[in-house]
Amino acid sequence: MNHYFLKSLSLLFLFFSFCTYGSNLSDDARDRGINETCSSYLSQIEKSYNLNGLNITFAHPDNPSLFPSLHVSSQKYNNGSSSFSATLTPDDEYCYLSTLIVTAINNQSCNEIAQLKAENENLELSSYANGGFIILTPEDNSYQTILTSAGENACTMTEARMMWPGR
């Protein structure tokens, strides 16, 4: 009887372990005590990029609200994968952000991606190394995207952005 009870209890715990929900980046930030303004910005960015992959947060162990923090999210798609990274730097009531998102696409060339992006956005395109690299820059220089050829029908897209909200 006791053996049956232990097996049932083990199965019950196993079942509940499958029902736990993964947290998102902004929840991780709040749980670790990251600066409130920085957490708010991270939440907005998370929604903007629709981040819902595997998340990792690094924060100062003693004073997370006073020091920079690093937040990483990775996602897998049917045609590639992406990794997002944000560094949040608190400064009193302000927060400075740098973001980097790298997307590997295995069914489109960099030229195709550059043409599609140029049609939808007002971007300056610069090509280097015989088209091996294409840099996309908007008029306001708010970010830059580097397209790196990874084969005939594969491309890695790296977008870098730095923000100083409120300053």
C-alpha positions in Angstrom: 0.0 0.0 0.0 2.8 2.4 0.9 4.6 1.6 -2.3 1.4 2.4 -4.3 1.1 5.7 -2.5 4.7 6.7 -3.2 4.3 5.9 -6.9 1.1 7.9 -7.1 2.7 10.9 -5.3 5.7 10.8 -7.7 3.4 10.8 -10.7 1.4 13.7 -9.3 4.6 15.7 -8.8 5.8 14.8 -12.3 2.4 16.0 -13.7 2.6 19.3 -11.8 6.2 19.9 -13.1 4.9 19.8 -16.6 2.2 22.4 -15.8 4.5 25.1 -14.6 4.7 28.2 -16.7 8.0 29.8 -17.8 8.4 33.4 -16.9 9.1 36.2 -19.4 12.1 38.6 -19.4 10.3 41.4 -17.7 9.0 39.2 -14.9 12.5 37.8 -14.4 13.8 41.4 -14.1 11.1 42.4 -11.6 11.7 39.2 -9.5 15.4 40.0 -9.4 14.9 43.6 -8.3 16.0 45.3 -11.5 15.3 49.1 -11.5 11.6 49.8 -12.1 12.1 52.1 -15.1 14.4 49.5 -16.7 11.9 46.7 -16.1 9.2 48.8 -17.7 11.3 49.4 -20.8 12.2 45.8 -21.0 8.5 44.9 -20.9 7.8 47.2 -23.8 10.6 45.8 -25.8 9.6 42.3 -25.0 6.1 43.0 -26.4 7.4 44.9 -29.4 9.7 41.9 -30.5 7.1 39.3 -29.4 9.7 37.5 -27.3 8.5 34.2 -25.9 11.5 31.8 -26.0 14.0 30.5 -23.5 15.0 33.4 -21.2 18.1 34.1 -19.1 18.6 37.1 -16.9 21.9 38.2 -15.3 21.8 40.8 -12.5 24.1 42.1 -9.8 23.7 39.8 -6.8 23.6 42.5 -4.1 22.3 45.7 -5.8 20.4 44.8 -9.0 18.6 48.1 -9.1 21.8 50.1 -9.2 23.9 48.1 -11.7 23.5 47.1 -15.4 21.7 43.8 -16.1 21.8 41.5 -19.1 18.6 39.8 -20.5 18.7 37.1 -23.2 15.9 35.3 -25.1 16.3 32.6 -27.8 13.6 31.3 -30.0 13.4 28.6 -32.7 11.3 28.8 -35.8 10.6 26.5 -38.7 12.9 28.5 -41.0 15.6 29.5 -38.5 16.1 30.9 -35.0 16.7 34.1 -33.2 18.5 35.4 -30.1 17.7 38.6 -28.4 19.9 40.4 -25.9 19.3 43.6 -23.9 21.6 45.4 -21.5 19.8 47.8 -19.2 21.8 50.4 -17.4 19.9 52.3 -14.6 20.7 56.0 -13.9 18.5 57.4 -11.1 15.0 57.6 -12.7 16.4 56.9 -16.2 17.4 53.7 -17.9 19.7 53.3 -20.9 19.2 50.3 -23.2 21.3 48.5 -25.8 19.6 45.7 -27.7 20.9 43.1 -30.1 18.8 40.6 -32.0 20.4 38.0 -34.3 18.1 36.0 -36.6 19.3 33.1 -38.7 17.1 32.5 -41.7 17.6 29.4 -43.7 15.2 29.9 -46.6 16.0 33.4 -47.9 19.0 35.1 -49.3 20.4 38.4 -47.8 19.6 40.1 -51.1 15.9 39.1 -50.9 15.7 40.2 -47.3 17.4 43.6 -48.1 15.0 44.2 -51.0 11.9 43.4 -48.9 13.1 45.6 -46.0 14.0 48.5 -48.4 10.5 48.4 -50.0 8.8 48.7 -46.6 11.1 51.1 -44.8 13.2 54.1 -45.8 16.6 52.5 -45.5 20.1 53.2 -46.9 21.7 50.0 -48.1 25.5 49.5 -48.1 27.1 46.4 -49.6 30.5 45.0 -48.6 32.7 42.1 -49.6 30.9 41.5 -52.9 27.5 41.3 -51.3 28.6 39.1 -48.4 27.5 41.8 -46.0 24.7 44.3 -46.4 24.2 47.1 -43.8 20.7 48.6 -43.6 20.5 52.1 -41.9 17.3 54.2 -41.4 17.4 57.9 -42.0 17.4 58.7 -38.2 20.3 56.2 -37.5 18.2 54.8 -34.6 19.6 51.3 -35.4 21.6 49.3 -37.9 21.0 45.9 -39.3 23.8 43.8 -40.8 22.9 41.0 -43.2 25.5 38.3 -43.4 25.3 35.8 -46.2 25.4 32.3 -44.9 25.0 30.5 -48.2 22.9 30.8 -51.3 19.6 30.7 -49.5 20.6 31.5 -45.9 21.2 34.8 -44.1 22.0 36.0 -40.6 20.4 39.3 -39.7 21.9 41.3 -36.8 20.1 44.4 -35.5 21.9 46.6 -33.0 20.2 49.5 -31.2 21.1 51.9 -28.4 18.5 54.0 -26.6 18.6 56.8 -24.1 14.9 57.4 -23.2 14.2 60.7 -21.5 17.6 62.2 -22.2 
